[in-house]
Amino acid sequence: MSMPTPPSNRRRTNQLIEFLQRTLAISNQELAVVLRDPDLDANSLAILLWKYGLISMEQLNLIFDWFENKLTLCPVLQYVEVTHQLPPQHQLPRHY
């Protein structure tokens, strides 16, 4: 019996799927090949697409870049969602 996917993992998987379709033009049929796995998450999706020959090594590297950017930006985006402003270290200096 598989454990349910936590909402944060589901959200990240959905964001990755959107990126794959929009940026890399991965079709629904190609995604369906790997989406059958009930324990699938964003971390394994890219590797499975590559393993099945549905994406190239170059595309796999683009996905890893996407992951890296998401991890880098997530704390900043979470701060912005709560405070509606950039964190102090990301703000431009004010010139008076």
Rosetta constraint file for C-alpha pairs under 8 A:
AtomPair CA 2 CA 38 HARMONIC 7.28 0.50
AtomPair CA 2 CA 39 HARMONIC 6.73 0.50
AtomPair CA 3 CA 39 HARMONIC 7.73 0.50
AtomPair CA 5 CA 9 HARMONIC 6.36 0.50
AtomPair CA 5 CA 10 HARMONIC 6.27 0.50
AtomPair CA 5 CA 39 HARMONIC 7.36 0.50
AtomPair CA 5 CA 41 HARMONIC 7.74 0.50
AtomPair CA 6 CA 10 HARMONIC 6.32 0.50
AtomPair CA 7 CA 11 HARMONIC 5.99 0.50
AtomPair CA 8 CA 12 HARMONIC 6.18 0.50
AtomPair CA 9 CA 13 HARMONIC 6.03 0.50
AtomPair CA 9 CA 41 HARMONIC 6.40 0.50
AtomPair CA 9 CA 42 HARMONIC 6.85 0.50
AtomPair CA 10 CA 14 HARMONIC 6.08 0.50
AtomPair CA 10 CA 41 HARMONIC 7.08 0.50
AtomPair CA 10 CA 42 HARMONIC 7.82 0.50
AtomPair CA 11 CA 15 HARMONIC 6.16 0.50
AtomPair CA 12 CA 16 HARMONIC 6.10 0.50
AtomPair CA 12 CA 42 HARMONIC 6.15 0.50
AtomPair CA 13 CA 17 HARMONIC 6.14 0.50
AtomPair CA 13 CA 41 HARMONIC 5.87 0.50
AtomPair CA 13 CA 42 HARMONIC 4.35 0.50
AtomPair CA 13 CA 45 HARMONIC 7.99 0.50
AtomPair CA 14 CA 18 HARMONIC 6.22 0.50
AtomPair CA 15 CA 19 HARMONIC 6.23 0.50
AtomPair CA 16 CA 20 HARMONIC 6.08 0.50
AtomPair CA 16 CA 42 HARMONIC 6.61 0.50
AtomPair CA 17 CA 21 HARMONIC 6.16 0.50
AtomPair CA 18 CA 22 HARMONIC 5.92 0.50
AtomPair CA 19 CA 23 HARMONIC 5.45 0.50
AtomPair CA 19 CA 24 HARMONIC 7.15 0.50
AtomPair CA 20 CA 24 HARMONIC 4.99 0.50
AtomPair CA 20 CA 25 HARMONIC 6.26 0.50
AtomPair CA 20 CA 26 HARMONIC 5.54 0.50
AtomPair CA 20 CA 63 HARMONIC 7.98 0.50
AtomPair CA 21 CA 25 HARMONIC 4.60 0.50
AtomPair CA 21 CA 26 HARMONIC 4.70 0.50
AtomPair CA 21 CA 27 HARMONIC 6.30 0.50
AtomPair CA 21 CA 28 HARMONIC 7.89 0.50
AtomPair CA 22 CA 26 HARMONIC 7.74 0.50
AtomPair CA 24 CA 59 HARMONIC 7.27 0.50
AtomPair CA 26 CA 30 HARMONIC 6.39 0.50
AtomPair CA 26 CA 31 HARMONIC 6.97 0.50
AtomPair CA 27 CA 31 HARMONIC 6.32 0.50
AtomPair CA 28 CA 32 HARMONIC 5.97 0.50
AtomPair CA 29 CA 33 HARMONIC 6.74 0.50
AtomPair CA 30 CA 34 HARMONIC 7.56 0.50
AtomPair CA 30 CA 54 HARMONIC 6.67 0.50
AtomPair CA 31 CA 35 HARMONIC 5.98 0.50
AtomPair CA 31 CA 49 HARMONIC 7.66 0.50
AtomPair CA 32 CA 36 HARMONIC 6.48 0.50
AtomPair CA 34 CA 45 HARMONIC 7.01 0.50
AtomPair CA 34 CA 48 HARMONIC 6.41 0.50
AtomPair CA 34 CA 49 HARMONIC 6.76 0.50
AtomPair CA 35 CA 40 HARMONIC 6.79 0.50
AtomPair CA 35 CA 45 HARMONIC 7.88 0.50
AtomPair CA 36 CA 40 HARMONIC 7.98 0.50
AtomPair CA 40 CA 44 HARMONIC 6.37 0.50
AtomPair CA 40 CA 45 HARMONIC 6.56 0.50
AtomPair CA 41 CA 45 HARMONIC 6.15 0.50
AtomPair CA 42 CA 46 HARMONIC 7.22 0.50
AtomPair CA 43 CA 47 HARMONIC 7.74 0.50
AtomPair CA 44 CA 48 HARMONIC 6.16 0.50
AtomPair CA 45 CA 49 HARMONIC 6.23 0.50
AtomPair CA 46 CA 50 HARMONIC 6.33 0.50
AtomPair CA 46 CA 60 HARMONIC 6.50 0.50
AtomPair CA 46 CA 63 HARMONIC 6.92 0.50
AtomPair CA 47 CA 51 HARMONIC 5.95 0.50
AtomPair CA 47 CA 60 HARMONIC 7.55 0.50
AtomPair CA 48 CA 52 HARMONIC 6.10 0.50
AtomPair CA 49 CA 53 HARMONIC 6.39 0.50
AtomPair CA 49 CA 54 HARMONIC 5.15 0.50
AtomPair CA 49 CA 55 HARMONIC 5.88 0.50
AtomPair CA 50 CA 54 HARMONIC 5.68 0.50
AtomPair CA 50 CA 55 HARMONIC 5.01 0.50
AtomPair CA 50 CA 56 HARMONIC 6.41 0.50
AtomPair CA 50 CA 57 HARMONIC 7.16 0.50
AtomPair CA 50 CA 60 HARMONIC 6.75 0.50
AtomPair CA 55 CA 59 HARMONIC 5.89 0.50
AtomPair CA 55 CA 60 HARMONIC 6.66 0.50
AtomPair CA 56 CA 60 HARMONIC 6.22 0.50
AtomPair CA 57 CA 61 HARMONIC 6.21 0.50
AtomPair CA 58 CA 62 HARMONIC 6.39 0.50
AtomPair CA 59 CA 63 HARMONIC 6.32 0.50
AtomPair CA 60 CA 64 HARMONIC 6.32 0.50
AtomPair CA 61 CA 65 HARMONIC 6.18 0.50
AtomPair CA 62 CA 66 HARMONIC 6.20 0.50
AtomPair CA 63 CA 67 HARMONIC 6.28 0.50
AtomPair CA 64 CA 68 HARMONIC 6.20 0.50
AtomPair CA 65 CA 69 HARMONIC 6.17 0.50
AtomPair CA 66 CA 70 HARMONIC 6.11 0.50
AtomPair CA 67 CA 71 HARMONIC 6.18 0.50
AtomPair CA 68 CA 72 HARMONIC 6.18 0.50
AtomPair CA 69 CA 73 HARMONIC 5.98 0.50
AtomPair CA 70 CA 74 HARMONIC 5.72 0.50
AtomPair CA 71 CA 75 HARMONIC 7.76 0.50
AtomPair CA 72 CA 76 HARMONIC 7.93 0.50
AtomPair CA 73 CA 77 HARMONIC 6.04 0.50
AtomPair CA 74 CA 78 HARMONIC 6.02 0.50
AtomPair CA 75 CA 79 HARMONIC 6.23 0.50
AtomPair CA 76 CA 80 HARMONIC 6.27 0.50
AtomPair CA 76 CA 86 HARMONIC 7.21 0.50
AtomPair CA 76 CA 87 HARMONIC 6.81 0.50
AtomPair CA 77 CA 81 HARMONIC 6.13 0.50
AtomPair CA 78 CA 82 HARMONIC 6.43 0.50
AtomPair CA 79 CA 83 HARMONIC 6.00 0.50
AtomPair CA 79 CA 84 HARMONIC 7.57 0.50
AtomPair CA 79 CA 85 HARMONIC 7.56 0.50
AtomPair CA 79 CA 86 HARMONIC 7.13 0.50
AtomPair CA 79 CA 87 HARMONIC 6.69 0.50
AtomPair CA 80 CA 84 HARMONIC 4.66 0.50
AtomPair CA 80 CA 85 HARMONIC 5.08 0.50
AtomPair CA 80 CA 86 HARMONIC 5.63 0.50
AtomPair CA 80 CA 87 HARMONIC 7.29 0.50
AtomPair CA 81 CA 85 HARMONIC 8.00 0.50
AtomPair CA 86 CA 90 HARMONIC 5.97 0.50
AtomPair CA 86 CA 91 HARMONIC 5.97 0.50
AtomPair CA 87 CA 91 HARMONIC 6.53 0.50
